[in-house]
Amino acid sequence: WNVRAALKANAGRQLISEAENDPLTKLYSHSFFVAYANRLYREHPEKPMDAIVMNIERFHTLNALNGRDFGDEVLKTLGAQISDFLHQNEGIAGRMEGDHFDLYCAHRDDYSALLARFQAPLNRMSRNSDIRMRMGVMPWQAGLAPAEMFDRAWSACSMVRGDYKNHLMVY
C-alpha cells in the first residue's frame, strides 16, 4: 500500500508540475502565471511590481528559415535568460503562447538594460536572420491590477512592432 500511495503521490506532483510549467522553457504556463500574478497582487498590493511583455519579431519567419528545432532553441535560450534574471530579482515569468513572454517583477528603471540582457544571447544565435526582441512595459501604479497592467504592457509592446530602432516602449 505504501509503495502504491507513494507512486500515486509522485504521479500527482508530476502532473501538477507539467500543468504549471511550460515544457519548453520551464517558465510558468499561461494559466498558472496569471493565477500567481493575481495572488502576488492580492497579498501585497503595496509592493511595486512592473508588468513586462516580450515578443520575438517575426518568429514565424525565423522558424521557416531555420526550422522549428532552431526556433525551440531560441525559446529555451530566452526562457533560461529570464529564469536567470528572476534568480537575481523578485518576480515571476510565464510563456503565454508561442513567442510571447510575460514578467511580473519588482519595479526597476533600467528597462533598456534589461532588454539588452535578453537580446544578447539571441544575437549570438543568429543564423540566416536577425532575432529581434521587442518589449512593452507598464511600470507599477498603485491600485492597478495585473490584468490591467499586462493589457497596457501589451499595447506598448505592439507599438514597437516593425522596423523601429528602439524595440522598447514604456506605457
N, C-alpha and C positions, 0 to 999 in steps of 0.2 A: 504493500500500500504506500509506503513512504517514497519508494522509488517512483512509482506511478504519479504520485502527487507532485514530486519534485519535477518530473518531466513535464507535467501539465503546467506547472507554475512557470517553468523555463519557456515553454511554448507561448504562454500568455505574455510574458515580458518581451519575447522576440516579436510577437505580433504587434504589440504596442509600439515598440521601437521602430518597426517597419512603417507603421502608420504615422508616427511622429516625425520621422526624418525622411528627407528626400534621399532616395537610394544612391543617386549620382554624386551629390555634393555633400551629403551628411548634414546639411543645414535643416532647419525645421521645414516641414511641409506647410503648404498654404494654410490649411485649417488650424493646425497647431500654432503656427506663428501668430495668426490673428487672435486666437484664444489667449496666448501668453502675453501679447502686447496689451490686450484689454485688461488682463489681470494685473499686469505691472501698473497700468494707469489707475485702475481701481484702488489698488493697495497703496500706491504712492503718487497721488495726483499732483503733489507739490514738487516732485523730482523733475528737473529739467531734462527732457528726453526729446531728441530730434527724430524726425521721420526722413529716411533717405531711400530713394528709389533708384535702382541702377538697371541699365539695359545695355545690351551689346548692339551697336549699329549693324543693320543688315545681316543679322545672324544667319538667316536662311541662305544668303549668298555664300557666306563662309562655309556652311555645311555643303552646299552644292559644289563649290570649288575644291574643297579639301576632304570631303567625306564626313559622314556622321561620326565616325570614331574620333576624328580630329576635333569636331565640334564638342563632343563629350569631354575630351581632354581640356578644352578651353573652359568649359563649365566647371570641371573638377578643380582646375587651377584657380579660378576665381573663387570658388567655394572655400578652398584651402586658405587663400589670402584673406577672405572675410573672417574665417574661423580664427586665424592668427591675430587679426585685428581685435576680435572680441575677447581673446585671451588676455589682451593688454588693456582693454577698455570695457566698461559696463555696457551691456546691451544684448540683444538677440537678433538673429537674422533668419530669413527664410527664402527659399526658392519658390516664387509664386507660381511660375509656369515658364516653360521654355528658357529664355534668357533674361527673365525678369526677376530681380532680387530686391528684397526689402530689408532694411536695417532699422531697428529702433534702438538708439544708443544715447548715452549721456551726451548732453549738449556740448558742442565744440564750435570753434570759429575757423578752423583750418580745413575747410571743405576742399579747396584746391589741392592741398597736400594729400588729402585722403583719396581723391580721385586719382592723383598721380601714383599713389601707393598701389591701388588696384589695377591701374593701367600698365605699370612697369612689367610684371611677369607676362602679360599678354603681348606686349611689344616684342619680347624675346621669343615668343611662339610663332610670330607671323611667318607665313609661308608665301602663298600666292596673293594674299590680300592683307590689307590693314585691319587689325582688330581694334576697333574704337569703342570705348565705353562712353556712355552719357549718364549723367547723374542729376537728379532733381532732389532738392532739399526743402523741407518745411521745418525751420527751427522751432524749438519749444515755444509754446504760447500757453500761458495759464488758462485752464478751463477748456482746452481743445482736446477732444478725444482722439485716439489713434486713427479711427476710420476717417475723420475729417482731415487729420494731418497727412495721411497717406494719399488721400484724394488730391490734396494740394501739391504734395511732392511729385505725384504722377503727372499732374498738369505742368509743373515746372520741367520735369524730365522730357515731356513731349514737346516743349517749346524749343529744345535744343536738337531736335531731330534734323538730320541733313548735314550740310557742309559748313557748319559753324566752326570757327576757330576754337571757341570755348565750348566745351562739352559739359558745362556745369551751369545750372540755374538754381538760384535760391528764391523761393517764393516770398 
